[in-house]
């Protein structure tokens, strides 16, 4: 069975061709909180660097990711923290 994180990784890679994609499962930090049903894979942090984000606002980028992951957000994923950057933005952050 494919994990939720693997499914998200595959979908995002196919749709956005990211230069970087980091997905961190933080579900263990939310045991007993809303949205954690005991199955795990419910709370994630995602950092994605994609040239396709160029010219988009932060909100537009987040909506794009939400559309790509709509099935996961409707089922298992309760919380998704996002950092969405273009390659230039990522390079500037790394140099700061």
Buried (B, 14 or more C-beta within 10 A) or exposed (E): EEEBBEBBBEBBEEBBEBBEBEBEBEBEEBEEEEEBEEEBBBBBBBBBBBEBBEEBEEEEBBEBBEEBBEEBBEEBBBBBEBBBBBBEBBEEEEEE
